[in-house]
C-alpha cells in the first residue's frame, strides 16, 4: 500500500480512537448540531474538536463533491477563505523575527512605485486592518473575466490616490491589506508566497496536504467544492474572480492538518513566544463591541474565557476556527456550502464539553 495512503489511514484511525473520550450522549448532541449538514446528496462539513492536544471529536458530514458523490471526511481539503489570514500573518512574523522586515516599515519600502498615500501605511496597519486602504474587490475593472492575483491587487492600488481614513486611525476589515502582505513576504523572502508557506510552515508542521492554491497552477487532493443553494437545488459555486488572490484567502486545508497548526500555536517551532504573543494581543477594537483584532486573529471572550478565532467566507465555503487557549480547547469547522451558519456552533460545542451543559 502506498505510504501516503497508509499515513492518511493512520491519521483517521488516531482521530477516531481519541474521539471516544467523549461520552455517547455528548457525541449524540454534537451530531445533532450538524444534522443539517448530514445529507447523503448535499454538500457538507468537516468538524474537529481538540482538547489538551488530543482530538476528542472528528467527523465529516455530507458530500465534498456532490457530482462524484465523494463524502466529506476529516482529510477533505476546503478553501479556507479568510482563515488564510492567520498564515499570512505568521509568514510576516517569521520574516520580522529574522530581521528581514520591520512591522513599522511603510509600503514604499517594499513597492518603490507606490503612490504617496502609501508612505503613511505600515506593515503593522495591514496586519490589523487599520491601514484604510481601499477594497480591491470594488475596483476590479468592469469586464474582467480572468481571476485576479495578488499582483493584480497591487496594480489596482497603485492607481489609487486615497484611503478610506488616515492610516492608523480606524479599523476597517481589508482583504487588500492581506494581499499586499503576501507580496511583502515575496519581496523580502525571495520566494513566491505559496513556496514560502510550504517551506516554512506547512512542511515543518507536516501539513502535507495544505497549500496556497491558484486555479490552473496547483492540484488540491481530497478537494471539497463550494456550493450555494439556489431555487433549483445546490449549484457549484467554487471559484470567482477573487479566488486566486492568496494572501487574503487562498489556502486549502483539512481539519486534520489544521490540528497540527493549532498544536504549533502553543509552542515556538515557527516563531518565538514573544513574537507569537503579538498575534494574540489586541491591537485595535473592531466594529463589533467586545471584539479586538490582533495579527490575523479576532480576539474576544466567551463565558470568561479568552477566545482567539477567525471565520472564512467565500463564494461557496464557510469556515471557523475557535481557540480557547486557557483550556487548550479548539473547534474547527470547514463547510462547502455558502449558506452555512457556523457562528454559534463552536460556542454550543464548548457549552457541551467545557461547561457540561446539555441540549
LUMLO-910957 format. One record per residue: residue in three letters; x, y, z of N, C-alpha, C in turn. Coordinates in steps of 0.001 Angstrom, whole numbers, padded with zeros to 6 digits, always signed. Example, Ala and Ser with C-alpha at 12.3 -4.5 7.8 and 13.67 -1.06 7.14 Angstrom:
Ala+013190-005690+007800+012300-004500+007800+013200-003300+007800/Ser+012850-002250+007080+013670-001060+007140+012900+000030+007870/
END
This chain:
Unk+000854-001186+000000+000000+000000+000000+000892+001238+000000/Unk+000607+002247-000836+001434+003450-000884+001536+004126+000476/Unk+002732+004719+000728+002992+005369+002014+001980+006451+002330/Unk+001598+007247+001298+000661+008347+001516-000679+007844+002023/Unk-001160+006752+001442-002446+006192+001856-002362+005670+003286/Unk-001233+005023+003616-001048+004498+004962-001089+005619+005990/Unk-000381+006732+005683-000354+007850+006633-001732+008454+006825/Unk-002521+008519+005736-003878+009048+005841-004735+008160+006727/Unk-004608+006839+006534-005394+005906+007331-005006+005978+008809/Unk-003697+006136+009063-003242+006249+010446-003796+007496+011101/Unk-003811+008611+010336-004353+009862+010879-005812+009705+011227/Unk-006578+009070+010333-008001+008885+010578-008227+007956+011758/Unk-007380+006908+011871-007515+005965+012971-007238+006647+014302/Unk-006188+007496+014331-005851+008220+015556-006999+009101+015999/Unk-007579+009841+015034-008693+010720+015362-009884+009933+015884/Unk-010202+008836+015204-011362+008044+015604-011162+007448+016996/Unk-009925+006975+017285-009651+006361+018575-009803+007361+019709/Unk-009234+008600+019494-009272+009579+020569-010662+010164+020771/Unk-011529+010039+019757-012860+010632+019858-013717+009964+020920/Unk-013380+008721+021324-014201+008024+022313-014067+008643+023703/Unk-013188+009650+023862-013051+010311+025156-014347+011017+025561/Unk-015169+011384+024596-016463+011982+024897-017484+010885+025175/Unk-018385+011127+026115-019429+010137+026362-020423+010138+025203/Unk-021136+009079+025058-022014+008896+023903-023096+009969+023817/Unk-023560+010447+024965-024598+011469+024956-024071+012777+024362/Unk-022839+013145+024720-022243+014368+024179-021999+014233+022689/Unk-021523+013072+022265-021313+012828+020834-022628+012972+020081/Unk-023684+012411+020638-025005+012499+020009-025459+013955+019899/Unk-025194+014722+020935-025613+016127+020918-024804+016955+019920/Unk-023512+016653+019785-022711+017347+018767-023195+016957+017381/Unk-023464+015676+017180-024027+015226+015902-025302+015984+015572/Unk-026128+016206+016577-027397+016895+016346-027182+018338+015878/Unk-026098+018954+016340-025788+020320+015908-025511+020389+014411/Unk-025055+019271+013841-024677+019245+012431-025657+018438+011579/Unk-026859+018261+012113-027856+017461+011388-028150+018041+010008/Unk-028143+019363+009877-028444+019988+008587-027375+019702+007537/Unk-026178+019344+007976-025086+019057+007045-025031+017577+006659/Unk-025777+016769+007383-025630+015318+007256-026657+014731+006293/Unk-026529+015117+005010-027417+014609+003984-026611+013896+002906/Unk-027085+012758+002424-026287+011937+001509-026080+012548+000134/Unk-026854+013568-000235-026737+014134-001575-026457+015633-001580/Unk-025963+016156-000455-025745+017593-000356-024332+017893+000131/Unk-023809+019095-000192-022509+019491+000368-022587+019532+001881/Unk-021447+019380+002535-021492+019212+003987-020423+019963+004737/Unk-019754+019252+005662-018775+019902+006539-017872+018852+007172/Unk-016711+019322+007620-015814+018521+008443-015631+019239+009773/Unk-015598+018473+010850-015557+019048+012195-014478+018350+013012/Unk-013724+019148+013766-012715+018590+014664-012731+019385+015965/Unk-012754+018665+017080-012694+019278+018406-011448+018752+019097/Unk-010633+019673+019600-009353+019315+020216-009340+019798+021653/Unk-008884+018930+022542-008726+019321+023948-007419+018754+024469/Unk-006603+019636+025054-005300+019232+025596-004456+018486+024564/Unk-004497+018977+023342-003655+018412+022292-004165+017137+021658/Unk-005345+016676+022067-005893+015435+021513-007250+015684+020873/Unk-007497+014988+019792-008810+015071+019162-009824+014308+020009/Unk-010929+014978+020341-011979+014305+021109-013253+014126+020286/Unk-013294+014782+019120-014416+014566+018201-013932+014935+016810/Unk-014147+014049+015845-013724+014298+014464-014679+013576+013530/Unk-015289+014328+012622-016278+013693+011759-016534+014542+010516/Unk-016853+013866+009425-017289+014534+008215-018772+014294+008001/Unk-019445+015293+007450-020883+015199+007169-021128+015577+005704/Unk-022064+014901+005085-022441+015269+003735-021347+014995+002718/Unk-021379+015752+001607-020515+015461+000469-019506+016570+000207/Unk-018282+016151-000087-017264+017093-000537-017501+017476-001991/Unk-018023+016523-002743-018310+016755-004167-019578+015997-004544/Unk-020708+016676-004553-021964+016001-004905-021949+015378-006298/Unk-021186+015949-007221-021142+015405-008582-020590+013988-008609/Unk-019558+013748-007819-018940+012422-007784-019368+011607-006576/Unk-020248+012177-005748-020740+011520-004524-019603+011220-003543/Unk-018603+012084-003510-017480+011921-002600-017831+012520-001238/Unk-017685+011728-000194-018074+012168+001146-017046+013112+001767/Unk-017510+013985+002630-016618+014783+003458-016008+013892+004536/Unk-014708+013982+004714-014021+013278+005795-013142+014275+006533/Unk-012442+013804+007538-011534+014690+008267-010312+015052+007433/Unk-010086+014355+006320-008964+014660+005433-009393+015453+004204/Unk-010655+015841+004110-011114+016651+002986-010524+018046+003090/Unk-010039+018572+001961-009433+019899+001918-010426+020931+001398/Unk-010670+021957+002203-011598+023028+001890-010819+024316+001629/Unk-011402+025185+000825-010826+026524+000705-011065+027258+002020/Unk-009999+027727+002655-010112+028326+003978-010664+029737+003955/Unk-010644+030385+002783-011058+031786+002692-010260+032586+003729/Unk-010897+033425+004533-010147+034331+005403-009474+033667+006592/Unk-009721+032397+006839-008909+031674+007823-007451+031662+007357/Unk-007240+031891+006056-005895+032023+005492-005100+033137+006163/Unk-005771+034196+006617-005071+035384+007098-004121+035089+008250/Unk-004420+034102+009081-003519+033792+010183-002198+033221+009690/Unk-002221+032537+008546-000985+032017+007958-000184+033135+007306/Unk-000874+034058+006656-000197+035217+006082+000484+036017+007182/Unk-000231+036233+008275+000346+036963+009402+001554+036234+009974/Unk+001472+034923+010096+002607+034155+010614+003818+034287+009699/Unk+003605+034255+008391+004723+034408+007462+005419+035751+007675/Unk+004632+036798+007889+005198+038118+008141+005980+038129+009454/Unk+005430+037519+010499+006115+037478+011786+007418+036693+011704/Unk+007434+035643+010915+008668+034865+010747+009758+035719+010103/Unk+009391+036501+009111+010365+037373+008457+010787+038511+009380/Unk+009861+038997+010196+010213+040042+011158+011213+039521+012173/Unk+011007+038294+012633+011928+037715+013607+013305+037475+012996/Unk+013335+037211+011706+014616+037021+011004+015256+038341+010586/Unk+014646+039442+010982+015120+040790+010650+015088+041062+009148/Unk+014225+040347+008442+014083+040581+007004+013133+041731+006722/Unk+012364+042129+007727+011479+043278+007600+011143+043798+008990/Unk+010605+045012+009016+010105+045605+010259+008610+045819+010129/Unk+007897+045598+011212+006456+045782+011179+006067+047245+010991/Unk+007012+048133+011175+006711+049560+011043+007275+050170+009762/Unk+007707+049327+008833+008129+049832+007527+006910+050243+006706/Unk+007027+051306+005922+005914+051752+005073+005905+051034+003732/Unk+004798+051120+003033+004639+050401+001766+005717+050709+000729/Unk+006160+051974+000553+007176+052216-000479+008503+051498-000227/Unk+008737+051041+001011+009954+050273+001279+009937+048933+000553/Unk+008740+048453+000254+008589+047180-000454+008226+047390-001919/Unk+007454+048446-002156+006989+048753-003510+007348+050215-003805/Unk+008563+050467-004321+009039+051837-004515+008116+052702-005370/Unk+007341+052067-006253+006466+052824-007134+005130+053166-006491/Unk+004944+052784-005219+003654+053013-004571+003402+054509-004434/Unk+002163+054963-004674+001836+056394-004564+002112+056956-003172/Unk+002088+058276-003087+002434+058962-001841+001578+058522-000656/Unk+000324+058151-000890-000527+057793+000247-000008+056566+000980/Unk+000815+055759+000300+001371+054571+000929+002469+054852+001931/Unk+003000+056080+001929+004080+056409+002850+003613+056377+004303/Unk+002313+056506+004509+001757+056514+005871+001234+055146+006301/Unk+001312+054155+005402+000763+052830+005690+001893+051865+006034/Unk+001807+051231+007195+002847+050306+007644+002376+048854+007576/Unk+003326+047943+007691+003020+046513+007741+002083+046223+008913/Unk+002357+046844+010040+001526+046629+011230+000066+047000+010964/Unk-000139+048094+010262-001503+048532+009953-002191+047577+008983/Unk-001436+047004+008062-002019+045994+007172-002452+044778+007978/Unk-001632+044359+008920-001942+043190+009741-003197+043390+010579/Unk-003408+044624+011036-004501+044889+011978-005722+045543+011332/Unk-005728+045637+010005-006862+046237+009277-007082+047697+009668/Unk-006020+048416+009911-006132+049834+010259-005464+050738+009229/Unk-005182+050194+008042-004491+050981+007013-005417+051949+006286/Unk-006702+051615+006225-007640+052433+005465-007545+052245+003962/Unk-006756+051279+003539-006547+051068+002105-007843+050608+001434/Unk-008052+050996+000202-009310+050708-000486-009473+049219-000775/Unk-010713+048760-000832-011025+047361-001116-010863+047084-002614/Unk-009966+046182-002939-009721+045885-004350-010937+045289-005031/Unk-011773+044581-004261-012948+043949-004869-013856+044980-005548/Unk-013886+046190-004995-014743+047249-005546-014096+047967-006719/Unk-012837+047631-006995-012077+048355-008010-011659+047487-009191/Unk-012092+046230-009196-011761+045345-010317-012408+045909-011584/Unk-011636+046087-012638-012189+046694-013860-013384+045922-014399/Unk-014379+046658-014829-015576+046043-015402-015189+045217-016621/Unk-015780+044052-016737-015490+043173-017860-014375+042187-017604/Unk-013752+042241-016399-012683+041296-016061-013247+039882-015988/Unk-012599+038960-016660-013045+037561-016655-011972+036612-016138/Unk-010716+037031-016156-009615+036193-015681-009436+036430-014184/Unk-009293+035365-013378-009147+035544-011932-008032+036515-011569/Unk-008313+037352-010580-007370+038353-010098-006328+037680-009202/Unk-005071+038121-009325-003987+037613-008492-003542+038707-007517/Unk-002691+038346-006555-002189+039327-005601-001495+040482-006329/Unk-000732+040155-007368-000050+041197-008135-001048+042152-008793/Unk-002195+041630-009187-003226+042488-009770-003804+043437-008726/Unk-003905+042945-007491-004367+043816-006402-003412+044998-006252/Unk-002107+044711-006286-001121+045784-006194-001287+046775-007348/Unk-001449+046268-008553-001610+047160-009704-002851+048047-009557/Unk-003915+047462-009030-005135+048252-008810-004874+049365-007798/Unk-004179+049033-006716-003952+050009-005648-002939+051079-006054/Unk-002054+050750-006985-001100+051740-007471-001799+052875-008213/Unk-003014+052611-008680-003756+053620-009442-004623+054507-008551/Unk-004636+054228-007248-005472+054996-006331-004668+056148-005739/Unk-005369+057093-005139-004681+058242-004550-005226+058605-003170/Unk-005948+057675-002557-006535+057991-001260-006778+056711-000469/Unk-007126+056892+000801-007544+055798+001679-008908+056141+002264/Unk-009536+055169+002885-010848+055425+003490-010746+056420+004646/Unk-009627+056383+005350-009402+057250+006505-007889+057365+006709/Unk-007421+058325+007476-005988+058417+007733-005473+057111+008348/Unk-004423+056529+007776-003915+055247+008275-003657+055273+009780/Unk-004099+054208+010435-003879+054060+011868-004941+054670+012746/Unk-005957+055306+012158-006962+055996+012971-008247+055210+013178/Unk-008498+054203+012336-009738+053432+012442-009470+051968+012060/Unk-010502+051165+012269-010484+049753+011842-011455+049591+010683/Unk-011003+048937+009626-011884+048515+008541-011273+047260+007932/Unk-012001+046155+008047-011511+044863+007576-011099+044973+006116/Unk-009899+044457+005788-009335+044707+004466-008677+043473+003864/Unk-009281+042945+002814-008626+041897+002035-007452+042459+001249/Unk-007555+043718+000827-006454+044355+000101-005164+044321+000916/Unk-005280+044609+002210-004108+044631+003067-003396+043298+003112/Unk-004155+042215+003166-003531+040893+003255-002991+040411+001915/Unk-003550+040882+000814-002945+040609-000490-001577+041286-000570/Unk-001490+042521-000084-000206+043216-000067+000788+042523+000856/Unk+000314+041993+001979+001213+041277+002890+001825+040052+002219/Unk+001053+039347+001400+001601+038198+000671+002719+038654-000264/Unk+002538+039797-000912+003563+040324-001807+004779+040822-001028/Unk+004552+041327+000176+005669+041732+001033+006499+040519+001425/Unk+005819+039398+001729+006539+038150+002023+007400+037754+000833/Unk+006845+037846-000357+007610+037515-001562+008812+038449-001730/Unk+008586+039740-001527+009640+040719-001750+010828+040520-000815/Unk+010556+040151+000431+011645+040038+001405+012192+038619+001568/Unk+011454+037631+001109+011949+036249+001214+012629+035785-000062/Unk+012295+036420-001189+012834+035966-002471+012157+034715-002983/Unk+011055+034327-002364+010290+033150-002772+008862+033577-003102/Unk+008182+032762-003897+006759+033017-004060+006082+032806-002713/Unk+004954+033449-002528+004225+033311-001276+003864+031855-001021/Unk+003370+031164-002043+002977+029763-001883+004171+028908-001469/Unk+005329+029148-002068+006505+028347-001732+007010+028669-000330/Unk+006958+029948+000062+007391+030308+001411+006531+029600+002454/Unk+005218+029600+002240+004338+028918+003178+004664+027432+003262/Unk+004852+026827+002110+005135+025392+002093+006438+025070+002814/Unk+007485+025823+002522+008807+025519+003059+008946+025876+004532/Unk+008263+026948+004959+008487+027462+006305+007385+027136+007306/Unk+006193+026782+006827+005092+026472+007742+004547+025074+007489/Unk+004064+024820+006300+003368+023559+006046+004290+022349+006179/Unk+005453+022386+005547+006368+021238+005617+006894+020997+007036/Unk+007376+022024+007748+007844+021775+009120+006774+021210+010043/Unk+005523+021589+009813+004437+021093+010664+003809+019812+010125/Unk+004339+019330+009014+003820+018124+008349+002351+018290+007943/Unk+002017+019510+007556+000690+019781+006980+000796+019451+005486/Unk+000887+018166+005205+001312+017717+003890+000291+017941+002784/Unk-000954+018154+003148-001986+018338+002121-002537+019762+002099/Unk-001809+020681+002729-002214+022082+002770-001395+022874+001754/Unk-002047+023773+001027-001330+024581+000045-002084+025852-000269/Unk-001322+026843-000768-001926+028052-001321-002236+027742-002789/Unk-003493+027886-003142-003975+027367-004427-004342+028469-005412/Unk-003799+028338-006627-004234+029151-007754-004787+028218-008825/Unk-005966+028543-009306-006594+027717-010326-005677+027582-011536/Unk-005426+026327-011928-004575+026066-013079-003103+025949-012754/Unk-002724+026265-011493-001306+026239-011110-000992+025179-010059/Unk-001989+024542-009512-001777+023548-008462-002944+022574-008457/Unk-002757+021479-007749-003802+020467-007630-004110+020259-006153/Unk-005377+020335-005802-005813+020087-004432-006324+018655-004349/Unk-005680+017830-003540-006146+016464-003351-007311+016453-002369/Unk-008125+015420-002424-009257+015268-001487-010038+016571-001360/Unk-010370+017140-002497-010891+018503-002537-012402+018592-002352/Unk-012807+019531-001514-014216+019892-001421-014502+021015-002407/Unk-015663+020966-003040-016065+022005-003988-017191+022828-003358/Unk-017054+024143-003447-018029+025037-002846-019358+025029-003574/Unk-020443+025212-002805-021799+025184-003373-022684+026250-002726/Unk-023701+026648-003474-024714+027584-002990-026089+027011-003284/Unk-027009+027134-002323-028362+026622-002511-029181+027628-003309/Unk-029629+027190-004483-030483+028008-005340-031907+027433-005314/Unk-032810+028097-006015-034196+027636-006035-034329+026259-006677/Unk-033400+025926-007568-033456+024626-008235-032471+023619-007646/Unk-031999+023870-006435-031100+022923-005784-029707+023498-005585/Unk-028786+022632-005206-027412+023045-004944-026658+023266-006251/Unk-026003+024408-006336-025225+024749-007526-023763+024921-007133/Unk-022855+024357-007936-021437+024523-007648-021044+025986-007843/Unk-020510+026597-006792-020005+027979-006833-018633+027967-006178/Unk-017702+027360-006838-016417+027044-006217-015379+028153-006350/Unk-015365+028844-007454-014355+029863-007705-015026+031106-008284/Unk-014451+032277-007975-014892+033509-008612-013664+034344-008951/Unk-013858+035606-009292-012735+036437-009745-011664+036635-008687/Unk-012020+036554-007413-011053+036828-006351-010476+035575-005706/Unk-010856+034402-006188-010460+033156-005524-008974+032836-005637/Unk-008279+033452-006591-006851+033177-006772-005956+034190-006068/Unk-006549+035139-005358-005755+036021-004503-005382+035214-003260/Unk-004085+035062-003015-003647+034110-001994-003579+034685-000585/Unk-003082+035897-000439-002812+036418+000891-004026+036586+001763/Unk-005182+036849+001144-006385+037095+001933-007271+035881+002086/Unk-007059+034817+001274-007992+033706+001402-007735+032499+000537/Unk-006512+032272+000066-006268+031267-000956-005774+029906-000510/Unk-005733+029640+000791-005206+028353+001257-006309+027303+001302/Unk-005946+026065+000935-006795+024889+001118-006174+024020+002204/Unk-007024+023504+003098-006531+022629+004159-007668+021782+004696/Unk-007319+020843+005553-008284+019938+006184-008267+020142+007691/Unk-009260+019609+008376-009259+019720+009836-008095+018942+010441/Unk-007686+017854+009804-006534+017085+010300-005266+017928+010242/Unk-005031+018592+009121-003847+019442+009020-003950+020653+009941/Unk-005133+021209+010081-005294+022377+010946-005086+022037+012417/Unk-005271+020775+012780-004955+020352+014147-003458+020494+014411/Unk-002643+020243+013394-001191+020410+013537-000835+021889+013677/Unk-001535+022730+012953-001354+024179+013071-001737+024643+014473/Unk-002862+024175+014969-003309+024539+016315-002266+024147+017353/Unk-001716+022958+017218-000706+022498+018173+000532+023391+018131/Unk+000922+023804+016923+002120+024633+016781+001957+025988+017457/Unk+000731+026461+017562+000492+027773+018158+000647+027778+019675/Unk+000871+026609+020265+001178+026533+021693+002685+026452+021944/Unk+003480+026393+020857+004917+026244+021002+005687+027308+020257/Unk+006967+027036+020043+007866+028021+019424+008567+027456+018193/Unk+007939+026497+017542+008579+025900+016366+008670+026888+015210/Unk+007714+027799+015114+007690+028736+013990+008305+030080+014355/Unk+007898+030651+015464+008473+031904+015945+008587+031836+017465/Unk+009305+032786+018034+009467+032823+019484+008143+033144+020166/Unk+008067+032827+021441+006858+033121+022209+006580+034621+022224/Unk+007631+035431+022292+007461+036886+022317+006848+037385+021018/Unk+007322+036865+019906+006791+037288+018616+005356+036789+018431/Unk+005104+035534+018807+003774+034965+018644+002749+035696+019510/Unk+003186+036152+020668+002270+036853+021577+001653+038076+020910/Unk+002403+038710+020014+001878+039892+019328+000642+039556+018493/Unk+000639+038363+017894-000503+037970+017074-001771+037864+017906/Unk-001621+037500+019176-002759+037264+020057-002998+038405+021033/Unk-002356+039539+020796-002530+040715+021646-003455+041707+020947/Unk-004509+042177+021624-005408+043138+020981-004643+044364+020476/Unk-004754+044624+019184-004084+045771+018579-005058+046900+018292/Unk-006311+046532+018008-007306+047553+017702-008704+047011+017960/Unk-009599+047842+018473-011005+047427+018557-011564+047288+017140/Unk-012469+046362+016950-013110+046199+015655-014429+046972+015650/Unk-015233+046751+014614-016527+047407+014544-017614+046649+015296/Unk-017217+045624+016057-018147+044874+016906-017756+045053+018367/Unk-018633+045531+019211-018293+045737+020624-017770+044455+021276/Unk-016702+044599+022073-016134+043466+022783-015190+042623+021954/Unk-014950+043021+020713-014080+042248+019824-012906+043110+019380/Unk-011703+042551+019491-010495+043218+019023-009856+042397+017907/Unk-008838+042981+017280-008101+042244+016251-006619+042285+016593/Unk-005955+041147+016418-004516+041066+016601-003844+041059+015248/Unk-003038+040032+014996-002444+039839+013686-003049+038577+013073/Unk-004073+038727+012245-004698+037580+011596-005687+036832+012469/Unk-006046+037402+013612-006966+036748+014548-007911+037768+015171/Unk-009178+037380+015324-010105+038126+016156-009887+037694+017607/Unk-010046+038638+018528-009818+038378+019943-011033+038851+020731/Unk-011613+037937+021503-012789+038288+022294-012826+037387+023518/Unk-013974+037331+024180-014155+036448+025334-015467+035704+025195/Unk-015492+034500+025768-016740+033745+025835-016817+033074+027199/Unk-017819+033432+027948-018063+032865+029278-016819+032938+030153/Unk-016144+034092+030075-014981+034335+030909-013681+033791+030376/Unk-013716+033134+029229-012510+032572+028628-012034+033430+027463/Unk-010721+033570+027334-010171+034230+026167-010500+033400+024921/Unk-010952+034085+023890-011356+033416+022658-010552+034003+021495/Unk-009805+033154+020807-008992+033553+019654-009573+032825+018453/Unk-010006+033573+017429-010765+032904+016385-010688+033654+015064/Unk-011137+032978+014029-011338+033636+012739-012356+032845+011943/Unk-013077+033576+011117-014028+032943+010203-013483+033053+008790/Unk-014083+032292+007891-013720+032355+006485-014967+032241+005629/Unk-015145+033184+004721-016332+033208+003876-015927+033459+002436/Unk-016359+032599+001535-016139+032842+000111-017377+032389-000653/Unk-017301+032381-001961-018477+032144-002795-019163+030813-002491/Unk-018432+029815-002034-019066+028523-001772-018626+027848-000493/Unk-017953+028586+000396-017412+027987+001619-017711+028863+002833/Unk-017859+028205+003985-017949+028871+005272-017094+028077+006254/Unk-016210+028776+006991-015275+028099+007885-015147+028855+009200/Unk-014707+028148+010206-014491+028804+011503-013494+027988+012325/Unk-012509+028678+012877-011602+028076+013852-011665+028928+015108/Unk-011945+028286+016227-012115+028979+017504-011236+028294+018534/Unk-010381+029072+019205-009436+028535+020177-009689+029172+021543/Unk-009726+028341+022568-009793+028806+023956-008490+028357+024618/Unk-007416+029144+024474-006085+028668+024893-005953+028380+026377/Unk-006726+029064+027211-006639+028803+028654-007093+027392+029000/Unk-007935+026822+028164-008410+025448+028374-007855+024483+027327/Unk-006970+024995+026474-006397+024207+025373-007503+023471+024619/Unk-008478+024235+024228-009673+023695+023589-009893+024430+022271/Unk-010059+023675+021190-010213+024258+019847-011322+023551+019093/Unk-012106+024327+018375-013132+023791+017478-012831+024288+016072/Unk-012775+023360+015113-012529+023699+013710-013684+023157+012881/Unk-014313+024038+012112-015423+023637+011249-015163+024180+009848/Unk-015152+023302+008876-014975+023674+007470-016186+023171+006695/Unk-016836+024057+005946-018065+023684+005232-018002+024167+003793/Unk-018509+023339+002886-018514+023719+001467-019912+024078+000985/Unk-020567+024892+001796-021882+025416+001418-021979+026870+001872/Unk-022428+027732+000958-022394+029171+001200-023374+029626+002269/Unk-024408+028858+002518-025423+029305+003474-025188+028775+004883/Unk-024048+028127+005114-023807+027507+006417-023709+028560+007516/Unk-024446+028338+008586-024425+029251+009725-023587+028621+010832/Unk-022347+029094+010947-021388+028459+011841-021089+029271+013102/Unk-021521+030525+013140-021042+031440+014178-021163+030885+015589/Unk-022294+030298+015927-022526+029862+017300-022199+028397+017549/Unk-021924+027650+016505-021653+026216+016698-020455+025951+017613/Unk-019324+026658+017451-018216+026414+018399-018600+026713+019836/Unk-019400+027747+020046-019847+028064+021402-020748+026962+021949/Unk-021616+026447+021096-022513+025375+021534-021729+024112+021878/Unk-020670+023849+021131-019818+022688+021442-019073+022933+022750/Unk-018568+024149+022929-017893+024482+024188-018857+024354+025366/Unk-020092+024768+025188-021091+024630+026250-021247+023172+026665/Unk-021259+022292+025672-021431+020876+025966-020212+020267+026636/Unk-019008+020596+026113-017800+019910+026572-017150+020607+027757/Unk-016992+021929+027678-016291+022649+028732-017175+022994+029917/Unk-018436+023256+029643-019330+023728+030708-020379+022703+031125/Unk-020347+021527+030513-021196+020423+030950-022676+020628+030734/Unk-023049+021518+029818-024467+021735+029561-025008+020661+028624/Unk-026291+020471+028670-026955+019557+027746-027981+020339+026949/Unk-028307+019800+025798-029237+020481+024900-030568+019730+024846/
END
